Amino acid sequence: MFIIIADIPKLWDVKYYKNIPFIKAFGKNLRRIRLEKDISQEQLANDIDIPINQIGRIERGEINTSISVAFALTKALKIDMVELFNLKIKDE
């Protein structure tokens, strides 16, 4: 029995989903929490070992950050994950 390669689903054909309103709301909420705790972007970035500009890009909703970074943010900010994801999202 032979397998025809063309019949195997392409793993790289998975569509990338990017919800802009969610990403912007997440960033806005992160900024609010960070400022309430009087933590600079630099300090937060150093605490979780990511580039300083990445915090700004997350807060502005320019990048879709990872779950691992979100988890690290909650630990550095000493908050529950629920607080970081407690968002008010405006639909487009």
C-alpha positions as CSV (number, residue, x, y, z in Angstrom):
1,M,0.0,0.0,0.0
2,F,1.3,3.4,-1.0
3,I,0.4,6.7,0.6
4,I,0.0,9.6,-1.8
5,I,1.6,12.6,-0.3
6,A,-1.0,15.0,-1.8
7,D,-3.6,13.3,0.4
8,I,-1.9,14.1,3.7
9,P,-3.3,17.3,5.2
10,K,-0.7,20.1,5.3
11,L,0.0,21.1,8.8
12,W,1.2,24.5,7.7
13,D,-2.2,25.3,6.2
14,V,-3.7,26.1,9.6
15,K,-5.2,29.6,9.5
16,Y,-3.8,32.2,11.9
17,Y,-6.5,33.8,13.9
18,K,-5.9,37.3,15.2
19,N,-8.7,39.1,17.0
20,I,-7.7,42.7,17.0
21,P,-10.3,44.0,19.5
22,F,-9.3,41.3,22.0
23,I,-5.6,42.0,21.5
24,K,-6.0,45.7,22.0
25,A,-8.3,45.2,25.1
26,F,-5.7,42.8,26.6
27,G,-2.9,45.4,26.1
28,K,-5.0,48.2,27.6
29,N,-5.8,46.1,30.6
30,L,-2.2,45.1,31.0
31,R,-1.2,48.8,31.0
32,R,-3.9,49.7,33.5
33,I,-2.7,47.0,35.9
34,R,1.0,47.8,35.5
35,L,0.4,51.5,36.2
36,E,-1.8,50.8,39.2
37,K,1.1,48.8,40.6
38,D,3.5,51.6,39.7
39,I,5.7,49.3,37.7
40,S,7.6,50.6,34.7
41,Q,7.7,48.8,31.3
42,E,11.4,48.3,31.8
43,Q,11.0,46.7,35.2
44,L,8.2,44.4,34.0
45,A,10.2,43.4,31.0
46,N,13.3,42.6,33.1
47,D,11.2,40.7,35.6
48,I,10.0,38.3,32.9
49,D,13.1,38.4,30.8
50,I,11.7,39.8,27.5
51,P,12.8,42.8,25.5
52,I,11.6,46.1,26.9
53,N,9.9,47.1,23.6
54,Q,7.8,44.0,23.7
55,I,5.8,45.3,26.7
56,G,5.0,48.4,24.8
57,R,4.0,46.4,21.7
58,I,1.7,44.2,23.9
59,E,0.1,47.2,25.6
60,R,-0.5,48.9,22.2
61,G,-2.1,45.8,20.8
62,E,0.5,45.5,18.1
63,I,1.4,41.8,18.8
64,N,-0.5,38.7,19.8
65,T,1.5,37.6,22.8
66,S,1.8,34.0,23.9
67,I,0.1,32.2,26.8
68,S,3.6,31.7,28.3
69,V,4.2,35.5,28.4
70,A,0.7,36.1,29.8
71,F,1.4,33.6,32.6
72,A,4.8,35.3,33.3
73,L,3.1,38.7,33.4
74,T,0.6,37.5,36.0
75,K,3.4,36.2,38.2
76,A,5.5,39.4,37.9
77,L,2.4,41.6,38.6
78,K,1.3,39.3,41.4
79,I,-2.2,38.9,40.0
80,D,-4.5,36.1,39.0
81,M,-4.8,35.2,35.4
82,V,-8.5,36.1,35.6
83,E,-7.6,39.7,36.3
84,L,-5.4,40.0,33.3
85,F,-8.1,38.5,31.0
86,N,-11.0,40.5,32.6
87,L,-11.6,42.6,29.4
88,K,-14.1,44.9,28.0
89,I,-14.1,44.2,24.3
90,K,-15.7,46.4,21.6
91,D,-16.6,44.5,18.5
92,E,-15.4,45.9,15.2
